[in-house]
Amino acid sequence: MADILDILDIEQPGGSEINRDTIIHGDKVKKKYVTAKAVKRPEGMHREVFALLYNDSNKDLPPLLPTDTGKAYKQTKAKLGMRKVRKWTWAPFTNPARKDNAVFYHWKRVSDETKEYPFAQFNKQVSIPSYSESEYNQFLKSEDWSQAETDHLMDLCQRFDLRFIIIHDRWDRAAFRDRSIEDLKERYYGICATLSKVKTNPWSNLTTTVNGEKRIYHYDAEHERKRKEQLRRLFDRTQEQIDEEQMLIAELKKIEARKREREKKTQDLQKLISRADSGNIASNNHATNNMDTSNNTGNVSLNIARRHDRKLHKKKLSSQQRPIRAVETVTVEWSGIKFPEARGAGVWLRSQRMKLPPGVGQRKTKTIEQELRLMNIDIAPTPTEAICKHFNELRSDLALVLDLRSALVPCEFELQALRHQYEVLNPGKTLTIPASICNGPENEAKPTLEIIDVVGSPSALNNTI
């Protein structure tokens, strides 16, 4: 129909075209959302300045005056109910904790029931023991305390709830002699402990039961007196005494630090000695392994000659390669430096085997180089197979010598300190230190090999260097 009207140039009716959507969703009206065109900010104007401009399309304009009419986190009007307000009355009340029957007033609702004053439950009172005349004469009689003093003490404890500072202040010094707080506590707790043993008292809070055993609290008055005396002396110190104490504490910390350092150096020295001993054993094992491999090589060669007629060429080759493989796997690392194996992929230089590992440290490296100069040895020799091996062993021995020398210095210092202490304690006498344990001029004149011989094997070192 629409096509015919279009051909005849007849205007179509106002109704929409009938299609699938109009049949299925004919009742629903599509909402058209109109988006307001945003005004473009002029070029060169800052964003903050453009936001302050007035715009008619902007409905969220800032107010001219501060207002509080919007719905926010608080309401402008109170929502009051339609019920009647409960009545309040000015009512009297009494406190059961008071014994003078005093009457007080406070506001309360008429609908509330009359209850006991709620804060009366916090009036906790201590139960004070009581005793009869016969019990006092039989169990509590004391030469230092009279019965009148004891009665006066128990009365004050009852009145002031065992606040012994107040009890000591209210003590009747006109009728009785002056007593210290420790004396008052000792007498009171002594009475409680005695009555707890004699009879079972519900007031006694000094007895506890541990694993079925009854234990009674014991007050140590002498310890309390010493504690307070120490606190008094600590409080009465002068500034000079405080400074002296701080100085002594600092000296004690230094002594303990030096002691820990000496112990650490002693442990390092023991490690060096044990490592040198293990290196000596390893060198001996290396020599015996060489002898064994030479013997095995001779035996294998004889076996190869005997089996030559049987045409077992593969077995001959395997028997010939065994001793060579055993020699290559034997590595002797008894010194302080472990040189890495430069076995990388591709071409590599043999001189890389003479590089010191980074764990040695720059300071020790320079010291080793200085020792090599004193021996008239080139720092970077020609890197042949034998020179690389012996040069690395030499520097490893030098590192061991330097470690032993650094460990020997504190030992010599302690020997000298002991000698001076001996001379101070014994005037006119001198402590003789054996030359074998002293690093004197004679020992300094010895070559490097003899110094290493103290912890190693001279034959092993002379063979390697």
Buried (B, 14 or more C-beta within 10 A) or exposed (E): EEEEEEEEEEEEEEEEEEEEEEEEEEEEEEEEEEEEEEEEEEEEEEEEEEEEEEEEEEEEEEEEEEEEEEEEEEEEEEEEEEEEEEEEEEEEEEBEEEEEEEEEEEEBEEEEEEEEBEEEEEEEEEEBBEBEEEBBEEBBEEEEBEEEBBEBBBEBBBEBEEBBEEBBEEBEEEEBEEBBBBBBBBBBBBBBBBBBEEEEBEEBEBBEEEEEEEEBEEBEBEEBBEEEEEEEEEEEEEEEEEEEEEEEEEEEEEEEEEEEEBEEBEEEBEEBBEBBBEBBEBBEEBBEBEEEBEEBBEEBEEBBEEBEEEEEEEEBEEBBEEBEEEBEEEEBEBBBBEBEEEEEEEEEEEEBBBEBEEEBEEEBBEBBBEBBEEEEEEEEBEBEEEBBBBBBBBBBBBBBBBBBEBBBEBBBEEBEEEBEEEEEEEEEEEEEBEEEEBBEEEBEEEEBBEBBBBBBBEEBBEEBE
